[in-house]
Amino acid sequence: MTIAIHLSGDAKAAVANQVPLLAADLVASGITGQDPALWGPAAEAEASKRLGWTEAVSVSRPLVAEVAALREEFLAQGIDHFVLAGMGGSSLAPEVITTTLGVELTILDSTSPDQIRAALDDRLATTVLIASSKSGGTLETDSQRRVYEAAFRAAGIDPASRIVIVTDPGSPLEALARESGYRVFLADPNVGGRYSALTAFGLVPSGLAGADIGELLDEAEAISLNLAEDGADNFGLILGAAIAGTTPLRDKTGIVADGTHIVGFADWAEQLIAESTGKEGKGLLPVVLDLDSPELTTKPADLQLVRLVDNAHQFHLREQHPGEVLISGSLGAMFLTWEYAVAVAGRLLGIDPFDQPDVESAKEAARGLLDSRPEPEAPAFVESGIEVRATPGSLVASGTLAGSVDALLAELPADGYLAVMAYVDRLSEARLAELRDLLAERAGRPVTFGWGPRFLHSTGQYHKGGPATGVFLQITADARDDLEIPGRPFTFGQLIQAQAAGDAAVLAEHGRPVLRLELTDASAGVESLFDALR
C-alpha cells in the first residue's frame, strides 16, 4: 500500500480547480528538481538550501547498514535502552516511527525537571543517549545532554561509550562530539528540521531502537515517482490543494486518526503544517483531534477535516464522512506525501514554507529572562492554589478562575481558535490533555493543545506569525523537585519557567490575549482547574 485519497465537498472542488494549474506550472517536477523559484523571489534564498528532503531516500540508504551495525554493537554489550534528546523535527518523526513499529524509544523533549528525572531511571547502566540537534545549539538538547553526561560519569560509565550525536556538518555539537569522542551521524544540511523524517534525524534514533528503517525508505521510494510527476493523480498535489486551495479558504486543518495503523502521525504533521505555513499573517492551523472531539460534530465552516484511515477506498467511509479528506498509506509514503503537500500548500498560500521567522522570538525572550532573572510578576489573584495572571488585565477583572476563562473565551473572534499550552511534566500530568475537548465544547471553535516547550518548535511559529485570531491559555507548575543543569547557572525548573514566561511575553507583544495559570501544587491544581472549567 502506498497512498490512497478520497475527496468530497470543498476539498474535491479545490483539487479540481488547483491541480491542473499546479501540473501545468510543473510544480511537482520543480519540487523534485529542487527549483527554489517556485515560491517567489522573496523565498528563493531560503528555498535554495532547504529542498534536500526530495532526495532523502537515496541519500539515507547508507544509514541503514551503519545504524544496524551500531545497534548490534550496543546489544552485544547488553546495552538495549535508547533515549532520544531532541526537540521538534528531531523527536517527532522518531516518536511516530518507533511507536508505530512497536519498538521502545524514550523521547526526552521537555525541560520539566520531573520528566528529565523520570528518563534518568534505573536503566542507566544499559542506556544510550542520542542527542539530536540540527543547529547544534538547541538549548533544551544541550541541557539534556549535560545531565546525562554527569549521570554517566557518576555511575562510572565513560560518556563517550554511551552518547550518539546527530547534527548538521560544522555545527557546535559536531565540534563538541569530535572533541569528546562521541559517535557522530551527520545529516544533510539542505533539509529543514520539520522535513527531516527520512534523514538521519528520523532514521538514526529509530533504527538504533530497533525499527526497520530500510523498509521505511522502501515505502517512501514506492511513492516517489508519483510525487515527481506533473499529473492529475499526483498525491502531493492533490493533498496540498485539498488543504490549502479551498474557496473560501478553510484555514484550519483538523486531523483525526480513525483506523490508521500509524500512531501519532497527526502530531508530526502538526509541526510540518504549522511551522511551514504560519507566517505573514497567513497559514493553516493544524488541529489534532480524536474520535470524540466536539469539532467532528460541530464542524466549523473554516475547518477542513482530514481523516487518517486504514483504507481510503472503503465505500462505507466515503458515505459516512462527506466533505472530508480520507487518506491512507504506509508510513514512509505518508511522510513524503505530506512533505510534498505542505510545500505545495506554501505555493498556494503565497508564503515561503521553509523559513520560520517567529520561532526564535520566544527563545530570545527566554534567554533574556534567564540572564536577568527578574522577580516573578505578582498574580492578579490566587484560587485553589492556582496563581492567575493575564494580559490584558481585563481577563482577570472577575477575580475568579472561572470568570477569567470565560473572559478569555469571550475574546475569541468568529474565525478564531484557542491554544492550550501546558508547560508541565506530560507523563505525570497527562490528564491535562483532556482540557482540549472540554474547552472546544465550550468555545464552539477549534482548540489546539501543546506540551511546552515541545510545541514552541511546532505550533509556536503559527501562534506569532499566522493569522492574529488566537487566544491563549498557558498552564505552568512549580517543580516538585528541581534539577541542576551541569555547567549552567540555571536549573531545569528555572529554564522551563523562563520559556513559558518568554512565550507569553512575545504573544502579548503581538497583541494576543494570554491567560496564565500557575499550579502551585500540580496534582491538586489539575483537579481544581477541571472543577472550574466544568
N, C-alpha and C positions, 0 to 999 in steps of 0.2 A: 504494500500500500504506500503510495506516495502522498498525493493530496487529492481531496475531493471537496468541492464547494457547491452549495446550493443557495440561490438568491431569490428574494421576492421583495415586493414593495419598493420603497425608495432606493434601497441598495441595488436592486435589479435595474431600475431606471438609470441610476448613476453609472453602472457598468456599461449599459447600452450606449449612453451618451459619451463617456470618457475614454473607454478602452480603444475604440477606433482612432481617436485623436492621439492617444499615447502611442499606439502602434505606428501610426503614420509619422510621428515625430521620432521614431526609432529609440524610444526611451529605454526599453528593456535591453536591447543590444548596446545602447550607450552606457547604461549602468555596468553591464558586464565588461565592456571595454574601458571602463574607468574614465568616462568623459566628465570632467569637472564642470563643464559649461551647462549642464542640464538644469541647474538650479539658479541660473542667472549670474551676472558678473560679480555681485557682492559676495556670493558664496564660493566663487571659483577657487580662491586661495585655500580655503579650508577643505573643500571637497577634493582638491588635488592630492591631498595626503590622508584621505580617510576612506578610500574605496578598496583597500586591500582585502576586505572581507569577501569580495566576489570570487577570489581565488583561494580562499581559505582551505577548501577541500584538498587541493593538490599540495599547497604549502605545508599543511599539517600532517600529511601522510607519514613523514619520518618520525613524528612524535609517537606513533602507535608502538613501534618496537622499542624506542628509548624508554618510554614510560613503563611498558610491561617489564623490561629488564630491571628497572629500578624498583618496581613493586616486588619482584621476585627476590631481589637482594634484601629488601626490608623483611619480607616474610621469612626468609631463611634465618634471619636473626631473631625471629619471634616478635617482630615489630609489626603490628597489624591495626593500629588505631590512627586514623588520619584526621587532622584538624586543619581546616582552612581559615586563615585570617585574611579577609578581603572584604571590600565594600562594593556595592553597585554591580557593575559588569563583571567584577572579579569574583563575585559569590553567587549571583542569581542563577546563571546558567548551570554551574556545577550543582547547585541545590536541586534544580529541576532534573538534571541528568541522573544524579545518584538516587534521588527519591523515586523517580520513575522506574529505574532499573533495579531497585531494591538492594543497593549497597550502602554501607554506613559511611557517611562523611559528616563530621561535626562542623557545623558552619558557625564561625565566630565573626559576626558582622555588627557588633554592638560595642559601646563603651560603658554599658551598665556594669558596675563592679560585681554585682551578683551574677550576671551572665558570664562574665570573664571567669569568675571563680568556679562556676559550675563546669566550665570547659576544662579547667585545670583539675580534673578529677583523679581518682586513684589509679588511672591507667597511664600515668605519665611515663612509667618505665617501658611501655610498649607504644609510645606515641611519636608520630612525626608531625611537625608543624609545616604547613605550606603557606608561606607569606606571599600574597599576590597583590601587586600594585603596578598599574601601567606607568604612572608618573614616577613611581619610586619614592614619593614623598607623602603619600596618604597618611594623615595624622593618626587615624584610627588603627590602620595596619601596622604602622611603626610602633605604636604603643602596645599592641597585642604581641608583636614580635619581641619587644623588650621584656615583657613579663614572662614569656616562655623561655627566653634565653636565661633569665635569672632562675627560673624554676628548674631548668635542666641542670644548670651549674650546681644549684643547691642539692640536687639529687645525685651529684657525682657523674652526670652524663655530659659528654662533650657536645655542645650545641651544633657543632659542625657535622656531627653524625646524624642529627635529627631535624635539621631545618632545610627545607627546599624553597628556593626563591623563584617566582615567576614575575618577570618585569620586562620593560622595553630596553633595547640596547642603549647603553650610555646613561641610564638613569642613576640617581644616587644610590638606589637599592642594589643595582648591579655592582657598583663600586664597593659598597659595604660587603656584599656577599663574596666577592672575589677576595677581598682582604681577610674575611673571616673563614674562608674555606668552605662555604656553603655550596651545595649543588644548585646550579642555575639553569633555568629554561628561559630563553629569550623569545619574546613574542614579536609578531610583525608590527613595527611601529606605525604602519599605514592603516591601522584598524583602530577605531574608537572603542572605548570600553563596552558600550552597550551593544556593539556589533561583534563582540569577540567570542561568542558562544562556541564557534568551531575553530578557534585558535588555541594557543597554549593556555590562555586564561580559563577557557571552559574545559579543555581536554586533560591537562596535566593533573589537576586535583581529582577529577572524575576517574581518570584511568588509574591513578595510584590507589584510589579507594576500591577499585575492582570493576568499574564499569567497562563495557566493551566499546571503546571509543572508535575502533575500526568500523564497527557496524554503524555507528552514528554517522561517520563520514560517508559510508556507502549509501545510507539513506539520503543524505544531502546530495550526493553525486547523482542519484537517480532522478532528482527533480531539476538538476542544473540546466539541462538543455531546454526544458520547458520555460524556465525563468529567463533564459537568454534570448528567446525568440520573440520577435515583434508580431505576435498573433493574438487573435481574439480569445484563445484558450490559455493564455499565459496567466498562471495563478497569482503571480505577484502583481500584475497589472489589475487583475480582477479584484483582489482583496484591497489593494491600495485605493482603487476607485470606489469600492463599496464603503470604505470607512471615511474617505476624505472628499468624495465627489458628489454627495447628495445635494439636492436643491429644494429648499434652503439647507444649508449645511447642518447636519446633526453632529455637533462638535463634542459630544460625549460618547465614548465608546464603551459600552457595558460588555464585559467578557465573563462568561459563565461556563464552568466545566459541567457537562451533562453527558456522562458516559464515556468520555475520552479516557484512554489508558495513561495519558500523560498527567503527572501530578505536579501542580503548582505552576503550570505554564503561564497563567494569567499574571502572576507576579513578575515573571521575566518580561512578558510583553508590556507590562505597565511601564517599566523603565524605558524600554525601546520607544514606545509611543510618546510618553510624556516629555522625556528629555530631548527627543528628536524634534518634536513639533511645537512645544510650548514656548514661544518667543515672539517678540514684536507684536504682542497683543493678540496673537493668533494661537491656534493649536487644537489638538484633540485631547480631551481629558479621558484617560482610561479609568474605568470604574470596575474593580474586581468584585464580582457578585457570586453568591451561592444560590442554590435552587430555591431557597426560602426568602430571598431578598425582596423587599417591597417593590423595587423598581421593575421586577418582572411582571408585577400585577398592574402597577400604575402606568408603566411605560411612558415616561415623559417624552414629549414630542421631539426634543433635541437629543435623545439618547438612541443611538444605533446599537442594537443588541447583536453580539457575536457569540454564538453557542458552539463550544468545543465538544464534538460528539464522536461516537465510535465510527459511524459511517454516515456521511452526509447524503448518501444516495438512498437511505432508507425512507420509504414513502410516508410512513406514519409520522416521522419527524417533520417532514415538509408540511404535512397537514396541520400539525399541532402548533407550529411556530411561524405563522405568517409575518412577513415584514422583517424577519431576522436573517442574519448571515449564518449558515451552518457550515462548519469546516471540520474536516478530519484529516489525519495523516500520521505518518511516522514522525518521531521526534526530530531527527536530523532534517527531514524535509520541511517540517514546520518552522524550525529555526530559520532556515534560509529563505523560505517563502515570506515569512513575516519581515525579515530584513529588507528584502526587495520591496514589499508592500509599503513599508514606512518610508523608504526612500522615494517611492512614487508619491506617497501622500504629501511629502515635503514639497515636491514639484507642484502638485495641485493646489496646495495652500499658499505657495509663493514664499516659502522660507527655506533657509539652509538647514537640512536635517542633521548636519554633522557637528554643529557647534553647540555650546551650552553656556551662553554668556552670563547667566544669572546664578549658576551653581556656586561660583567662587565667592559670591557676596556673603552668604551665610558663614562660610569657612573663615573669611576675613573678620567678620564680626565676632565669631567665637574666639579666634586668636587674640583679638583686641581685648576681650574680656578676660582671657587667661593671663595676659600680660599685665593688665591694670588691676584686676581683682577688686572691682567696686563692691561696696556693700549691697546686698540684695535689696531690691525695691520692696518697701513695706506692702503687705497685702491690703487690698481695699477692705476685706473682712475675712474672717475665718469661720467656717461652718463644718461641724462634724469632723474636725481635724483636716479640712481641706482649705488651704490658703487660696484666695481668689484674687486675681489681678486681671486687668484688661486694658486694651487700647482699642477704641477710645474709652474714656472713663464712664461714659453714659451706659455702657454694657453692665456695669455693676451698681447702677443707681438704686436698684431694688433692695440691695443689701442681703439678698438671698441667693443661694446657688441655683435653685430652680428658676428664679426670676432672671438671673444673668444668662442662663442658657436660652430662656425664652427671648431675651433681648438680642442675643446673637442670631437666633433663627429668624427674628424679625428683620435683620439686616440682609437676609438672602434675597437677591433680585430674582425676578421671574425666570431668568435664564441662568441662575447661579448654582453653586454647589457648596457643600460643607466638607471640609477636610478635617479629620480627626488625626492628631499627631501625638503618639504616645511614646515619650522618652523614658521608658521603663524596661525592666527585665521581661522580655517577651516569653520566657519559659515559665516563670512563676506567676506572671500576671496575664497569661494568655486569654483569660476571660474578657479582658478589656476589648478584644476584637468584636465581641457581641454588641458593643455600643453602636457599631456601624448600622446594623439593621434597625435597631431601636430608634436611632436618630433619623434614618431615612424614612421610616414610617411617620414620624412626627413632622419632618420637614416637607415631605412630598417632593423632594428633589434628590438628585444623585448625591451620594455621600461616599467619600474615599476614606480609607483607614491606612495609616502608615506607622511602622515602628521606627522611632528615632534612635540614632541618627541615620539608620539604614535608608529611609525614604529621601533624605537630603541628596542622595546620589541617584534619585529616581524622579519622583513627582516634585521634588524641591525646585527643579528648574521651571516646571509649569506654573507652580504657585506664584513665582515672581514675574516670569516672562510671558505667561499666557494671558488670556482674557481676564480682565480685572473683575471677575464675578464671584470670587471665592470668599467664604468666611471660614474662620479657623478656630478650632478647639484644641488647645495644647494641654497635654497631661504630663506632669513630671512627678517624680517621687524621691524622697530622701533615701539615700543609700543606707541599707540596714548595717552594712559593714563595708567601709570604704577600702580601696585597694591602691597602693602606691604604684606609680609607673617608674621603673628604674631609670635613673638618669634624667628625669624630668622634674621640674619644680611644682608640678600639679599632680593630682590624683585622678583616677578614673571618675570618681564622683564629681570632682570639680570640672572635669572635661565634659561630661555629658550635660551638666547644668549650664556650662558656657555655650555648648552647642544649641541647647534649647532656647536660652535667652537671646543668643545671637540671631537665630532663625526668627524668633518673634519680633525682634527689633527691625530686621530687614523687611518683614512683612508689613509692619506698621509704617515704615518709611514709604512703602509702596501704596499706602492707604488702605490696606486690607484689615478688616476687623479681626482682632485676636482676643480670645478669652483663654486665660492661662489658669490652670488648676494644679496646685502642688499638693500631692498626697503626703502628709507628714508621717502617716503610717500606711504603707501601700495596701496591705490586705484589708484593713478596716476602711480605708479610703475608697477602695473599689466598691465595697458594699454600699457605702454612703452615696457614692456617685450614682450607682444604679437606682437606689431608692429615690434620689432627687429627680432623675430623668424620667422615671416612670410616672 
